[in-house]
Amino acid sequence: MSAAIIPEIPVTLTTPALLFPAISLLLLAYTNRFLTLAQLIRKLADEE
């Protein structure tokens, strides 16, 4: 049933080339968020 809704996308050699930059950008975004959060926690811990 869901196969009729979702078109069949052929996986070619260019598919990983399109996916890997998106994955690395997501990792960069979450790493930056984690580092900012860790810095904030350290700052709050130092104030006590």
N, C-alpha and C positions, 0 to 999 in steps of 0.2 A: 504494500500500500504506500509506504513512504518512498519507495523507489520511483513511483510515478511522479511524485512531487519534486524530488531532488534529481536534477539532470545528471547523467553519468559524465563525470569529468575525467578525461584521460590523463593518467599520470605520466608525464614525459620527463625528459632530462632537465627541462627548465623549471619544473615545479619545485625541487629543492632550492634552486637558485633564487626563487621568489620567496620561499619560506624562511630561509636562514637569516636574511637581514631583519625580518620582522621579529624572529626569536631573539636575536642579539639586542635589538632595540628594546624589547620587553624586559630582558634581563638587565640592561642598563638602567631602565626606568625604576625597576624594583630595587636594584642595588643602591641607586641614588636615594630612594625613599628610605631604605633601611639605614644607610649611613647618616642621613639627616635625623632620623628618629634616635639612633644611638648617640649622636652628638647632643641632642636635646636631653636625653636621659642622663648623660654624663654631666651636663651643665646643671641639671636639677639636683643630682646627687652631690655635686661639689658645693652647692649652696647650703646644704644642711649642716 
